Amino acid sequence: MKVAVIIFHKNISTYYQPEWIKKCYDTIRNQEYQNFQVFEIDYGGTNNHTYEGSDFTNLAMDNHALAHNYLLDKAFSEGYDCAFNVNVDDWYALNRFNTMLPYIEQGYDVVSSNFYRVDRFEEVIQPLTFHTLNPIREANRGHNIIAHPVVCYAQKFWLNCDRLNPKEIPQDDFELWKRSYKKGFRFIVLPQFLLFQRVHENNISKRK
């Protein structure tokens, strides 16, 4: 299986501390599963190539939804079977790839997991356990239980979905999931805690 990892950022040194970025990247480099290619874009157009060995693009874009779409289009057009999303202010369990890949092989379109929210000092402030809930039922209640920072996309999903819509930011991911539920795509939330989501003043949900 050809595995891609996507990293997109803008004004990275303004919004994120260097130690946050290092911790995130260390948990990618040290994954138990090592056969992957990183695709990176600086969509601020400032040529910040931050992940050594990545397939790097420097291209100014208006927002993260366009950058995200661009990287997934690029990876899947090159024949990759799945793509792991990465947020550079978060970090990941080292068994993330190994844990999620079997579900892609089983035919799931989007794989997510339980996760921890952590503060600036990396202390857990909230464990979020969603794996026992039904994504479609929760979406109908206005609840998004698919954690975008830890999502793994299957190629067949991305080639047949509607893409992220910049007009729907900051809930562009949730709107994409809702459209995709109606089309019958298969989603799953795993019981493992594979993401440590850092909560800080520059989170998109805080800024919007």
C-alpha positions as CSV (number, residue, x, y, z in Angstrom):
1,M,0.0,0.0,0.0
2,K,1.3,3.4,-1.0
3,V,0.9,5.8,1.9
4,A,1.0,9.6,1.8
5,V,1.2,12.1,4.7
6,I,0.0,15.6,4.1
7,I,1.3,18.7,5.9
8,F,0.0,22.2,5.1
9,H,0.9,25.5,6.8
10,K,1.0,29.2,6.4
11,N,3.0,31.7,8.6
12,I,4.1,28.7,10.5
13,S,6.6,30.6,12.7
14,T,4.0,33.1,13.7
15,Y,1.3,30.7,14.9
16,Y,3.3,27.8,16.2
17,Q,6.2,27.4,18.6
18,P,9.3,25.6,17.2
19,E,9.1,22.9,19.9
20,W,5.5,22.2,18.9
21,I,6.5,21.6,15.3
22,K,9.4,19.4,16.3
23,K,7.3,17.3,18.5
24,C,4.7,16.8,15.7
25,Y,7.3,15.9,13.2
26,D,9.2,13.6,15.5
27,T,6.0,11.6,15.9
28,I,5.7,11.3,12.1
29,R,9.4,10.3,11.6
30,N,9.2,7.7,14.4
31,Q,6.0,6.0,13.3
32,E,6.1,2.2,13.6
33,Y,5.0,2.1,10.0
34,Q,7.8,3.7,7.9
35,N,6.9,3.2,4.3
36,F,5.3,6.6,3.5
37,Q,6.0,9.9,1.6
38,V,5.3,13.3,3.1
39,F,3.7,15.9,0.9
40,E,4.1,19.5,2.2
41,I,2.8,22.9,1.1
42,D,3.5,26.4,2.4
43,Y,0.3,28.0,1.2
44,G,1.5,31.4,2.5
45,G,4.0,31.6,-0.4
46,T,7.0,32.2,2.0
47,N,8.9,29.1,1.0
48,N,9.1,27.5,4.5
49,H,10.1,24.0,3.8
50,T,9.9,22.4,7.2
51,Y,9.9,18.6,6.9
52,E,13.1,17.2,5.6
53,G,12.6,14.9,2.6
54,S,9.1,16.0,1.9
55,D,7.6,16.6,-1.6
56,F,7.4,20.3,-1.1
57,T,5.3,22.9,-2.8
58,N,5.5,26.7,-2.3
59,L,2.2,28.2,-3.6
60,A,0.3,31.1,-2.2
61,M,-3.4,30.2,-1.6
62,D,-6.2,32.0,0.2
63,N,-7.0,29.4,2.8
64,H,-6.3,26.0,4.3
65,A,-9.2,24.3,2.5
66,L,-7.6,25.0,-0.9
67,A,-4.2,23.9,0.4
68,H,-5.7,20.7,1.8
69,N,-7.5,19.9,-1.5
70,Y,-4.3,20.6,-3.5
71,L,-2.2,18.2,-1.5
72,L,-4.8,15.4,-1.5
73,D,-5.2,15.8,-5.3
74,K,-1.5,15.7,-5.8
75,A,-0.9,12.6,-3.6
76,F,-3.8,10.6,-5.1
77,S,-2.9,11.7,-8.7
78,E,0.5,10.0,-8.1
79,G,-1.1,6.7,-7.2
80,Y,-1.1,6.8,-3.4
81,D,-3.7,4.6,-1.8
82,C,-4.4,6.6,1.3
83,A,-3.3,9.9,3.0
84,F,-2.9,10.8,6.6
85,N,-3.7,14.3,7.6
86,V,-1.3,16.1,10.0
87,N,-1.7,19.4,12.0
88,V,1.7,20.8,12.9
89,D,0.6,22.0,16.3
90,D,-0.6,18.5,17.4
91,W,1.2,15.2,17.9
92,Y,0.4,11.6,17.3
93,A,0.7,8.1,18.8
94,L,3.6,6.3,17.2
95,N,1.3,3.4,16.2
96,R,-1.2,5.7,14.4
97,F,-0.3,4.5,10.9
98,N,-0.2,0.8,11.8
99,T,-3.5,1.1,13.6
100,M,-5.4,2.9,10.9
101,L,-4.1,1.2,7.7
102,P,-5.9,-2.2,8.3
103,Y,-9.3,-0.3,8.2
104,I,-8.4,1.4,4.9
105,E,-7.5,-2.1,3.6
106,Q,-11.0,-3.3,4.8
107,G,-12.7,-0.7,2.6
108,Y,-13.4,2.2,4.9
109,D,-13.3,5.6,3.3
110,V,-12.4,7.8,6.2
111,V,-10.8,6.6,9.4
112,S,-10.7,8.7,12.6
113,S,-10.0,7.9,16.3
114,N,-10.6,9.0,19.8
115,F,-8.2,11.7,21.0
116,Y,-6.9,13.8,23.8
117,R,-7.1,17.6,24.1
118,V,-4.0,19.0,25.8
119,D,-3.0,22.4,27.0
120,R,0.1,24.5,26.2
121,F,2.0,22.5,28.9
122,E,1.0,19.2,27.2
123,E,-1.2,18.1,30.1
124,V,-4.4,16.3,29.1
125,I,-7.4,18.5,29.7
126,Q,-10.0,16.4,28.0
127,P,-10.2,12.8,26.6
128,L,-12.7,12.7,23.8
129,T,-14.3,9.2,23.4
130,F,-16.4,9.0,20.2
131,H,-15.9,5.4,19.0
132,T,-19.2,4.2,20.5
133,L,-21.2,6.9,18.7
134,N,-22.8,6.8,15.3
135,P,-21.3,9.6,13.0
136,I,-24.4,10.1,11.0
137,R,-26.7,10.2,14.0
138,E,-24.4,12.7,15.7
139,A,-24.1,14.8,12.6
140,N,-27.9,15.1,12.5
141,R,-27.6,16.6,16.0
142,G,-25.0,19.1,14.9
143,H,-22.1,17.1,16.4
144,N,-18.9,16.4,14.5
145,I,-17.2,13.3,16.0
146,I,-14.6,12.9,13.1
147,A,-11.3,14.4,14.3
148,H,-9.9,16.1,11.2
149,P,-6.3,16.3,12.5
150,V,-6.1,12.5,12.8
151,V,-8.1,11.5,9.7
152,C,-6.8,9.0,7.1
153,Y,-8.4,9.3,3.7
154,A,-8.8,6.4,1.3
155,Q,-8.0,7.2,-2.4
156,K,-11.5,6.1,-3.5
157,F,-13.1,8.5,-1.1
158,W,-11.2,11.5,-2.3
159,L,-11.6,10.7,-6.0
160,N,-15.4,10.6,-5.5
161,C,-16.2,13.2,-2.9
162,D,-17.1,16.9,-3.2
163,R,-13.8,18.3,-1.7
164,L,-13.5,20.8,1.1
165,N,-15.3,24.1,0.4
166,P,-13.5,27.3,1.5
167,K,-16.9,29.0,1.9
168,E,-17.6,26.6,4.8
169,I,-14.6,27.4,6.9
170,P,-14.2,26.8,9.9
171,Q,-16.5,23.8,9.6
172,D,-15.5,22.8,6.1
173,D,-14.5,19.3,7.2
174,F,-17.9,18.7,9.0
175,E,-19.8,19.9,6.0
176,L,-17.8,17.5,3.8
177,W,-18.5,14.6,6.1
178,K,-22.2,15.3,6.1
179,R,-22.4,15.4,2.3
180,S,-20.4,12.2,2.2
181,Y,-22.6,10.4,4.7
182,K,-25.5,11.0,2.4
183,K,-23.6,9.4,-0.5
184,G,-22.9,6.2,1.5
185,F,-19.2,6.6,2.2
186,R,-18.0,4.5,5.1
187,F,-16.6,6.2,8.2
188,I,-15.2,4.7,11.4
189,V,-13.9,6.1,14.7
190,L,-11.3,3.9,16.3
191,P,-11.2,3.3,20.1
192,Q,-7.5,4.1,20.3
193,F,-6.3,7.6,21.3
194,L,-4.1,8.4,18.4
195,L,-4.1,12.2,18.5
196,F,-3.0,14.7,21.1
197,Q,-4.7,17.9,20.0
198,R,-3.0,21.0,21.4
199,V,-5.5,23.8,22.5
200,H,-4.1,27.3,22.2
201,E,-5.1,30.8,21.1
202,N,-4.2,30.3,17.4
203,N,-6.4,27.3,16.8
204,I,-8.7,27.9,13.8
205,S,-11.8,27.4,15.9
206,K,-10.5,30.1,18.3
207,R,-9.6,32.6,15.5
208,K,-12.9,32.4,13.6
